[in-house]
């Protein structure tokens, strides 16, 4: 897998194609290139397939740019395994925005960041909890991401109970 500058180049090299429904296949040329490799990194092949599915998806690209800009992280950070600083919340925000915009399935969204669909579901719940409690330290960043993506978060404000003075 070495020698390719980015994921799109690697996916093109292996001729990974998608039918648009989450099913992937390799052309004969792609299979022969896989056979010539000494070590096959299956995780990277899985990532290539997920990314190939979403090359032309403007919503996914937009969500990536929103999250990377607001949280000041890179795409590589989002796909990584680190749990330091804002990285977990930025990943969770990515999944929440993807879910709200309904541009791809949760399993495909998870595959983009090398996660399971269950991680995507957990992330959505976590962001909803942050939006419900306005005193969370990441509340303003998550709200900013939602605002840039055009997602209405007023439903969380309506659910808050009013304190009654006695």
Steps between C-alpha positions, in 0.01 A plus 500: 500500500802727515579749229158664471462853628135483599205268540339595169819406311513164678132428431549588134806276482307200628201579279248477782150566372169540682142433393381786723334267752806419708616204286854516365693307242839502335568488131732228367784750499432584866500132600833441326652794686377359832655164416836668441512646852709320757288617796134600464371744753131410512412798717637736237311317224181545707578871536564532126163345426319731740676808367438398139129481573501860620731680255214676326289558808499876559333467841778280639765736366315795653471327839872418493585864431265630771633266770866547410459879496303539825697247706835582332581137418597323179329219309788278607425584865134412451590164349765428764472307825603776743257602774686811613352848525214586268545200270222280647248784496601603149442143376168485682399831344591366157270201552221720638511735202509212252199344673302825507572577135410138409754493218631146559429204724644472849711199407654686205557806718673277753714344229623843390656554843596134549225442756196270535141610452450448874766764567305730272181440702681560828650822362159632400371441855803676651456810283130514584596498870744786439230700321255440785742633762607850403773502765712231331845628401455392136146639468599813305716309250231238438239777458729680254535180294123452498447861398748473211338176385154656516367272773236641734586433865198678645337164572752454783422840645126425504550182700661683791284529809423846625590568860200627695552743785296423810 
